[in-house]
């Protein structure tokens, strides 16, 4: 805590985790709205228009919160991380500028038409608005994930006069790490959207309200959700793990709390990392699984932390270990829950199974926890580097900003975001209790 | 290359001021030109389809500053740490206020968000004016290439200056007046009925006030930055800017006689574009002028090393810019009719 970078990291971590609660639902819901508007366009079925109309209202509030909490993220590169920005702007400045110019303009130009424009627009025009908003939000995701991927696995850069410059634009923009990370992140955002849609469907069925719409939400939520849950794990999560094993072996060791090297490496399901004693306490393990996950073969040796100099170890191994295990454990449970729901739905019994509906209702916070834990795994796993192997986090913060100022703004963000959270829950709660209604058709 | 990017960045920032200016100004005017709930909804309907996209011009310009002139961004942002956080929090509150205000049909709820919209917009208009004042006046850049600055020192505009002094506050006040007048022209064009009437009558007071404030700020600038006048006289862009500004003012006056609302707003846009273009031409190539010693100035040529990166950016930028402009035209076309209360 005497290290100023601690407070800068805490502020950035807090504001980015809070911010990302909104875009993940934006990106996930945008896909559902596009799918429903497309079905409405193809079949002329008013049920899909009603579904899209109801979710567009929630989308609108969620989008506004995402924009409001996103602007501070851009500014903090300059205010809090000036030395990092000076070092890396020549490369990551590209994607940050492209995100604004290609993605945000597109989203902002069509979001009002999507949320407020249905009465004025034709079905086709309204569908195009939904498509543009979906494309904008997913493009924005690509540019920001590419920025992060460069920090995880730098590519396409050169070092000139002590700072990074762009050398091979294509290698930077089509970084293999970025493509895997993007697929994994987008699939996870669809999981969040699917759980939220399913939870509202389950809620209405449990209350005996809006039965027709509720069935639609449940059917689409669980089916799209199952596909997305599987995609998060395989191939995207699996490929991501293999990239970490290949390029950040010390991170893989820390994620697993693995101190000793050895072949036929076992996977730790559960247990407490004991860093001072260099071991996992009370571990329950599965033999050979880690070797298979990391390298695709049961015999291959997986290095332990002892093989690496301690000053390259991730700085908070306990938190990293738990984040990874929370993410992976929840991801597995999501597949089971969605598979069960889809199977029951297929048999026509889901809507009568009140315990499963309760499970689906109460499950909606957990994708948010899983995505947060996933990002914490990525970001804690990258430590002690800000740009992996090139630039350390302790050298990145703005040296001229006093710790008092950083704590002050951190407190300010906490208070402001608390109030925003209350407003958000109040408004979305109102929309959900109000429910989908018959409304104006297309003009 | 640096000259070109200075120009492109300037183009984006001027577009930002003209566009977000009319919705900031709508916040400044909100409580005065719209009294009833229906009138306030009319004002919000008028800016509703635009304000979010307008704000993106700042984010996009910030991105271009980041990639083209990172030393400027990373020198100025930490030095303005608290002021920029104040700006951020105003942005957050303002965006939320616009979005949530009409969700609940309750007089107190709406009064609260109307007030927050008005206060945060006015503060932003003031702070952006103050920021521009700081750029013109200069900041206490040292030979180490950095600076720190308190909110205020002795309110004089030389030496160890603060964020606020008589000069930057004058520019802030001019900014509030100018954006209010600009927005009155926008709302007079985009609304009908009593809101339009109030905007037209406010314009008759606001534009003369802008003229007086502008004359005062120009006079102050002669004392604060005497070197700028020489720059202005030498540069063709500056003369072009002054011509556009005069053309805009003439169009504004002429179209108000004939009740041509769209042309009046166009005149207001041209006025702002012209003044900012002239100011930018006068400041070029310096981004951050040092109040301590002109040798410590941070200019556009300070970094021109990232040649592949800047060529790559020049490849995608025109394409992205054309797309952004086409969206803007599309939004204006889709919202051709004057705003009514029931649209938002």
Interface residues (C-beta under 8 A of the other chain):
Chain A: X60 X61 X64 X65 X67 X68 X69 X71 X72 X74 X75 X77 X78 X79 X80 X82 X83 X85 X86 X89 X90 X91 X93 X94 X96 X97 X98 X99 X100 X101 X102 X104 X105 X106 X108 X109 X110 X111 X112 X113 X116 X117 X120 X160 X161 X163 X165 X166 X167 X169 X398 X399 X400 X401 X405 X408 X409 X412 X416 X420 X423 X427 X430
Chain B: X48 X49 X52 X53 X55 X56 X59 X60 X62 X63 X64 X66 X67 X68 X70 X71 X73 X74 X75 X76 X77 X78 X79 X80 X81 X82 X84 X85 X87 X88 X89 X91 X92 X93 X95 X96 X99 X100 X103 X104 X146 X148 X305 X306 X307 X308 X309 X312 X313 X316 X317 X320 X321 X323 X324 X327 X328 X330 X331 X334 X343 X344
